[in-house]
Amino acid sequence: MNDNKSTPDISPPRLRFNIGATRIDCGREPSIEDYEGLETLDSYLVDYSRAQTTPDQEELNAWLLQQAIDGASILHVGAGNSSVARLSASRARWITSVTVSKNEKEVAESLALANYSCALINKYSTSFSNSLPAIRYDFILDNNLASFVCCQRHFETYMRGLVSLMAEDGILATHWLGMQWICEADAFRVDAAWRLDAHTLGIIADAFCLTTERHSDTFLIKRRKPSGR
């Protein structure tokens, strides 16, 4: 019998890819408050403002400095000690960094670089891409794409945001060490499926019409070129 009454849509969100993640939708908006307390752990999970640049970030920085960054725009997701800005500010047109740590933002601002800004925001939030300068980035660096992800829905939101921020020939660079590391602190507990390898990164990239290239432990993600180009 059809009484013509509408029923709410309770179907799960449509996914772009499947790498075996079990937490599909965390049911809340990610924010910087999600990370409160994690910076006090011995492993410096969040606040790298006064820490040495990590080995994976060092390798990404070395790769970046070998690229044509003169006049380029650069997005660094995870400001840390602002190593990317300090190394590239004399050559790049603009550098933006993103962080969930107030200390990292303070360090970024203390550098007083005219072409550098730092945004305090959770990259998995729905407002991520709209909170940054309205420019397209030639180079995007994130050595921890999924290390702190709350659920697949918000990871897909983040990837859509990154694609919208990439220049036509832009490059997103990440690193094997960051791909393999996930936050397992009791207060966070990231799903083990987000410990990425080359295969799962390729699945994710393909879902967003992107391709991957591996150069040693650095992975480069680019827009898929239309056939014939």
C-alpha positions as a LaTeX table, in Angstrom:
\begin{tabular}{lrrr}
\hline
Residue & $x$ (\AA) & $y$ (\AA) & $z$ (\AA) \\
\hline
Met1 & 0.00 & 0.00 & 0.00 \\
Asn2 & 1.34 & 3.41 & $-0.96$ \\
Asp3 & 0.15 & 6.26 & 1.23 \\
Asn4 & 2.27 & 8.80 & $-0.73$ \\
Lys5 & 4.09 & 9.87 & 2.44 \\
Ser6 & 7.72 & 10.67 & 1.85 \\
Thr7 & 10.34 & 8.95 & 4.00 \\
Pro8 & 13.72 & 10.40 & 4.92 \\
Asp9 & 16.71 & 9.25 & 2.92 \\
Ile10 & 18.81 & 7.25 & 5.35 \\
Ser11 & 21.02 & 5.62 & 2.75 \\
Pro12 & 24.76 & 5.86 & 3.37 \\
Pro13 & 26.72 & 8.53 & 1.50 \\
Arg14 & 27.84 & 7.56 & $-2.00$ \\
Leu15 & 31.55 & 6.83 & $-1.94$ \\
Arg16 & 34.05 & 7.63 & $-4.66$ \\
Phe17 & 36.37 & 4.74 & $-3.77$ \\
Asn18 & 36.71 & 1.74 & $-1.49$ \\
Ile19 & 39.95 & 0.97 & 0.36 \\
Gly20 & 38.25 & $-0.87$ & 3.21 \\
Ala21 & 37.62 & 2.02 & 5.61 \\
Thr22 & 34.97 & 1.20 & 8.19 \\
Arg23 & 34.10 & 4.65 & 9.51 \\
Ile24 & 32.28 & 6.19 & 6.58 \\
Asp25 & 30.71 & 9.23 & 8.24 \\
Cys26 & 31.73 & 10.52 & 11.68 \\
Gly27 & 28.54 & 12.58 & 11.86 \\
Arg28 & 30.15 & 15.84 & 12.93 \\
Glu29 & 32.04 & 18.75 & 11.46 \\
Pro30 & 35.82 & 18.49 & 11.94 \\
Ser31 & 37.42 & 21.42 & 13.80 \\
Ile32 & 40.75 & 22.42 & 15.31 \\
Glu33 & 39.36 & 21.51 & 18.76 \\
Asp34 & 39.50 & 17.85 & 17.71 \\
Tyr35 & 43.26 & 17.97 & 18.27 \\
Glu36 & 43.30 & 19.53 & 21.72 \\
Gly37 & 45.56 & 17.58 & 24.06 \\
Leu38 & 47.39 & 15.69 & 21.35 \\
Glu39 & 50.21 & 18.24 & 21.29 \\
Thr40 & 51.21 & 17.24 & 24.81 \\
Leu41 & 52.17 & 13.69 & 23.80 \\
Asp42 & 55.83 & 12.78 & 23.47 \\
Ser43 & 55.53 & 12.21 & 19.74 \\
Tyr44 & 54.53 & 15.83 & 19.00 \\
Leu45 & 51.47 & 14.69 & 17.11 \\
Val46 & 50.19 & 18.18 & 16.38 \\
Asp47 & 52.51 & 21.01 & 17.40 \\
Tyr48 & 55.77 & 21.03 & 15.44 \\
Ser49 & 56.29 & 24.78 & 15.79 \\
Arg50 & 59.56 & 24.40 & 17.73 \\
Ala51 & 60.51 & 20.92 & 16.53 \\
Gln52 & 63.05 & 19.90 & 13.93 \\
Thr53 & 61.71 & 19.39 & 10.44 \\
Thr54 & 60.68 & 15.74 & 10.09 \\
Pro55 & 62.59 & 13.47 & 7.65 \\
Asp56 & 59.64 & 13.16 & 5.26 \\
Gln57 & 59.10 & 16.92 & 5.23 \\
Glu58 & 62.83 & 17.42 & 4.62 \\
Glu59 & 62.60 & 15.23 & 1.52 \\
Leu60 & 59.53 & 17.07 & 0.25 \\
Asn61 & 61.31 & 20.37 & 0.81 \\
Ala62 & 64.36 & 19.16 & $-1.11$ \\
Trp63 & 62.11 & 18.05 & $-3.97$ \\
Leu64 & 60.28 & 21.40 & $-3.98$ \\
Leu65 & 63.49 & 23.44 & $-4.22$ \\
Gln66 & 64.42 & 21.50 & $-7.36$ \\
Gln67 & 61.19 & 22.58 & $-9.08$ \\
Ala68 & 60.41 & 25.75 & $-11.04$ \\
Ile69 & 59.04 & 27.65 & $-8.04$ \\
Asp70 & 60.08 & 31.14 & $-9.16$ \\
Gly71 & 56.84 & 33.10 & $-9.20$ \\
Ala72 & 54.85 & 30.02 & $-8.19$ \\
Ser73 & 52.12 & 29.69 & $-5.59$ \\
Ile74 & 52.64 & 27.03 & $-2.89$ \\
Leu75 & 50.23 & 25.48 & $-0.40$ \\
His76 & 51.77 & 23.69 & 2.58 \\
Val77 & 49.26 & 21.62 & 4.54 \\
Gly78 & 50.66 & 21.23 & 8.05 \\
Ala79 & 52.65 & 24.40 & 8.70 \\
Gly80 & 54.97 & 22.83 & 11.28 \\
Asn81 & 57.95 & 25.13 & 11.83 \\
Ser82 & 57.19 & 26.91 & 8.52 \\
Ser83 & 60.16 & 25.26 & 6.82 \\
Val84 & 58.51 & 25.47 & 3.40 \\
Ala85 & 57.93 & 29.21 & 3.69 \\
Arg86 & 61.41 & 29.92 & 5.04 \\
Leu87 & 63.04 & 27.99 & 2.21 \\
Ser88 & 60.91 & 29.24 & $-0.70$ \\
Ala89 & 59.75 & 32.78 & 0.20 \\
Ser90 & 62.54 & 34.45 & $-1.78$ \\
Arg91 & 61.47 & 32.67 & $-4.95$ \\
Ala92 & 57.74 & 31.93 & $-4.75$ \\
Arg93 & 55.04 & 34.46 & $-5.49$ \\
Trp94 & 52.84 & 33.28 & $-2.64$ \\
Ile95 & 52.93 & 30.65 & 0.11 \\
Thr96 & 49.93 & 29.56 & 2.17 \\
Ser97 & 50.15 & 27.12 & 5.03 \\
Val98 & 47.41 & 25.37 & 6.99 \\
Thr99 & 47.55 & 24.19 & 10.59 \\
Val100 & 45.41 & 23.12 & 13.55 \\
Ser101 & 48.06 & 24.38 & 16.00 \\
Lys102 & 47.85 & 27.92 & 17.34 \\
Asn103 & 51.57 & 27.77 & 18.15 \\
Glu104 & 52.41 & 26.92 & 14.55 \\
Lys105 & 50.33 & 29.84 & 13.34 \\
Glu106 & 52.09 & 32.19 & 15.78 \\
Val107 & 55.50 & 31.05 & 14.54 \\
Ala108 & 54.38 & 31.53 & 10.93 \\
Glu109 & 53.21 & 35.07 & 11.63 \\
Ser110 & 56.38 & 35.88 & 13.57 \\
Leu111 & 58.40 & 35.40 & 10.37 \\
Ala112 & 56.72 & 38.52 & 8.93 \\
Leu113 & 57.10 & 37.33 & 5.36 \\
Ala114 & 55.08 & 39.54 & 3.01 \\
Asn115 & 54.15 & 36.65 & 0.71 \\
Tyr116 & 53.28 & 34.12 & 3.42 \\
Ser117 & 50.02 & 33.53 & 5.29 \\
Cys118 & 48.92 & 30.76 & 7.63 \\
Ala119 & 45.33 & 29.58 & 8.13 \\
Leu120 & 44.13 & 27.97 & 11.35 \\
Ile121 & 41.67 & 25.33 & 10.16 \\
Asn122 & 41.04 & 21.59 & 10.11 \\
Lys123 & 41.79 & 20.47 & 6.56 \\
Tyr124 & 39.00 & 17.87 & 6.69 \\
Ser125 & 36.34 & 20.51 & 7.39 \\
Thr126 & 33.82 & 21.49 & 4.73 \\
Ser127 & 35.10 & 25.10 & 4.82 \\
Phe128 & 38.75 & 24.20 & 4.16 \\
Ser129 & 39.17 & 25.26 & 0.54 \\
Asn130 & 36.94 & 28.33 & 0.91 \\
Ser131 & 39.03 & 29.58 & 3.83 \\
Leu132 & 42.20 & 30.02 & 1.76 \\
Pro133 & 43.20 & 32.80 & $-0.66$ \\
Ala134 & 41.25 & 32.57 & $-3.90$ \\
Ile135 & 44.18 & 31.41 & $-6.02$ \\
Arg136 & 45.23 & 28.19 & $-7.71$ \\
Tyr137 & 48.36 & 26.54 & $-6.37$ \\
Asp138 & 51.17 & 25.26 & $-8.53$ \\
Phe139 & 52.54 & 23.09 & $-5.72$ \\
Ile140 & 50.70 & 21.55 & $-2.78$ \\
Leu141 & 52.61 & 19.66 & $-0.10$ \\
Asp142 & 51.01 & 17.39 & 2.49 \\
Asn143 & 53.12 & 14.61 & 3.95 \\
Asn144 & 50.17 & 13.35 & 6.06 \\
Leu145 & 47.20 & 13.15 & 3.70 \\
Ala146 & 45.13 & 10.76 & 5.83 \\
Ser147 & 47.07 & 10.37 & 9.10 \\
Phe148 & 44.44 & 12.16 & 11.20 \\
Val149 & 41.31 & 11.56 & 9.13 \\
Cys150 & 38.03 & 11.18 & 11.04 \\
Cys151 & 36.03 & 9.35 & 8.35 \\
Gln152 & 35.87 & 8.70 & 4.62 \\
Arg153 & 33.25 & 11.38 & 3.96 \\
His154 & 35.53 & 14.10 & 5.27 \\
Phe155 & 38.60 & 12.70 & 3.55 \\
Glu156 & 36.72 & 12.88 & 0.26 \\
Thr157 & 35.73 & 16.46 & 1.14 \\
Tyr158 & 39.41 & 17.25 & 1.66 \\
Met159 & 40.43 & 15.69 & $-1.66$ \\
Arg160 & 37.74 & 17.62 & $-3.52$ \\
Gly161 & 39.07 & 20.78 & $-1.91$ \\
Leu162 & 42.63 & 20.02 & $-2.95$ \\
Val163 & 41.58 & 19.39 & $-6.55$ \\
Ser164 & 39.71 & 22.70 & $-6.61$ \\
Leu165 & 42.85 & 24.48 & $-5.35$ \\
Met166 & 45.28 & 22.89 & $-7.82$ \\
Ala167 & 46.41 & 24.81 & $-10.85$ \\
Glu168 & 45.80 & 23.09 & $-14.19$ \\
Asp169 & 49.35 & 21.74 & $-14.16$ \\
Gly170 & 49.62 & 21.73 & $-10.39$ \\
Ile171 & 51.32 & 19.00 & $-8.38$ \\
Leu172 & 50.30 & 17.55 & $-5.02$ \\
Ala173 & 53.30 & 15.98 & $-3.28$ \\
Thr174 & 53.16 & 13.54 & $-0.39$ \\
His175 & 55.59 & 11.08 & 1.18 \\
Trp176 & 55.76 & 7.37 & 1.97 \\
Leu177 & 56.50 & 7.91 & 5.67 \\
Gly178 & 53.46 & 10.11 & 6.16 \\
Met179 & 51.31 & 7.76 & 4.11 \\
Gln180 & 52.24 & 4.87 & 6.37 \\
Trp181 & 51.76 & 6.71 & 9.66 \\
Ile182 & 48.31 & 7.07 & 11.25 \\
Cys183 & 47.39 & 8.54 & 14.62 \\
Glu184 & 46.63 & 5.71 & 17.04 \\
Ala185 & 46.25 & 7.82 & 20.19 \\
Asp186 & 43.30 & 6.60 & 22.25 \\
Ala187 & 41.50 & 9.92 & 21.81 \\
Phe188 & 41.75 & 9.69 & 18.02 \\
Arg189 & 42.29 & 6.15 & 16.71 \\
Val190 & 42.41 & 6.49 & 12.93 \\
Asp191 & 41.02 & 3.55 & 10.93 \\
Ala192 & 43.87 & 1.24 & 9.84 \\
Ala193 & 42.68 & 1.42 & 6.22 \\
Trp194 & 44.15 & 4.93 & 6.02 \\
Arg195 & 47.69 & 3.55 & 6.35 \\
Leu196 & 48.24 & 4.16 & 2.66 \\
Asp197 & 50.54 & 2.46 & 0.19 \\
Ala198 & 51.16 & 3.03 & $-3.51$ \\
His199 & 48.16 & 0.91 & $-4.47$ \\
Thr200 & 45.60 & 2.58 & $-2.22$ \\
Leu201 & 46.94 & 6.03 & $-3.07$ \\
Gly202 & 46.42 & 5.16 & $-6.73$ \\
Ile203 & 42.82 & 4.11 & $-6.04$ \\
Ile204 & 42.13 & 7.42 & $-4.30$ \\
Ala205 & 43.82 & 9.46 & $-7.03$ \\
Asp206 & 41.91 & 7.69 & $-9.79$ \\
Ala207 & 38.60 & 8.47 & $-8.06$ \\
Phe208 & 39.36 & 12.18 & $-8.45$ \\
Cys209 & 40.67 & 11.97 & $-12.03$ \\
Leu210 & 44.25 & 12.22 & $-10.84$ \\
Thr211 & 47.36 & 10.16 & $-11.52$ \\
Thr212 & 50.30 & 9.28 & $-9.29$ \\
Glu213 & 54.03 & 9.08 & $-9.91$ \\
Arg214 & 56.57 & 7.70 & $-7.46$ \\
His215 & 60.03 & 9.21 & $-7.19$ \\
Ser216 & 61.86 & 7.29 & $-4.48$ \\
Asp217 & 59.69 & 7.89 & $-1.36$ \\
Thr218 & 58.01 & 11.02 & $-2.75$ \\
Phe219 & 54.66 & 10.59 & $-4.49$ \\
Leu220 & 53.45 & 13.17 & $-6.99$ \\
Ile221 & 49.74 & 13.49 & $-7.74$ \\
Lys222 & 48.64 & 15.36 & $-10.88$ \\
Arg223 & 45.54 & 15.92 & $-12.94$ \\
Arg224 & 44.86 & 13.21 & $-15.47$ \\
Lys225 & 45.50 & 14.57 & $-18.95$ \\
Pro226 & 42.76 & 14.08 & $-21.55$ \\
Ser227 & 43.66 & 11.53 & $-24.18$ \\
Gly228 & 45.50 & 13.02 & $-27.11$ \\
Arg229 & 47.43 & 15.58 & $-25.05$ \\
\hline
\end{tabular}
